[in-house]
Structures are given as C-alpha cells and as structure tokens.
Amino acid sequence: MNEVIRVGQLTVEFFATGTETGGHADIFEVRVPEGAKVPVAHHHVEVDELVYVLEGTLTYTLGGVAHTLVAGQQLFAPKGVEHHFANLHAGTARFLSVLTPATIGPKFFREVGELLAAGGPPDPAKVGAVMRKHGLVPSPPRA
C-alpha cells in the first residue's frame, strides 16, 4: 500500500522508498493546489531529483531560472543546485519526483508535516533543522 502524507497544503504519495529499491531511489507524487504554500528554496547535499509533471502547470525554479512545466515535461535538479517549486496557475498540479539515492524518504515528509499540523505559522528554525537533518539545505531568505 502506498503511503500518503499531508505536508501543509501538499499531499505526498510514496510509490517506492529506499526499502523497496535497495537504497537507490525514493519515488513519490506531489499534489500542489493552486497558490499552495510550498517548501522554501533549498538544495540537496547528496541527492539528485527528477520531477515529471503529470497534471497542471508547475513553476520550477532551478539555479535561479524559472521554468514553466506542463504535463509531460520534466526537469532534473542535480545535488547542490538550489531549487523551488510553486503552483502559480489555475487548478491542481501533480508531479512525480524521483530522488536518488534514497536518503530523504517518507520520514522527512512526516516530520515536516507534523510541524505544519501543529497549528499557527511554522517555526522556520524547526523546519530548517528537520531539513538539514535529512540532507536538505534551506536557502537564505531573499532581500
């Protein structure tokens, strides 16, 4: 059975984790309602990410360059390169994400989801600590 995790306004459904792939990949779908609050810009220390849009339109910023992706288009975010996504368009966007190697996984999304479900605005220091614990480095706020 696939695991579905709520992370604020996002829904993350895992299809395969490092347990099933021998540590090679985490594979999951993210559903992003229009205008949803999304994770801060960040980069991965050891993980490459491929995103493939399944439905809707996703704005994916990679290395400071915004890309408008529609269903059937993909983008590769190598480790160490800052990236961020948003749904700035009408309707829900859905994308498939493949992370390799499988070092982030469902535990990261569960922990961030718990912080966001606690009510009130999330504590950026706590969210940042969870991100760093799982190999994600939040980018400094833009002036």
Secondary structure, DSSP 8 states (H G I E B T S, - for coil): --EEEEETTEEEEEEE-HHHHTTS-EEEEEEE-TT-----SEEESS-EEEEEEEESEEEEEETTEEEEEETT-EEEE-TTS-EEEE--SSS-EEEEEEEESS-SHHHHHHHHHHHHHTSSS--HHHHHHHHHHTTEEE-----
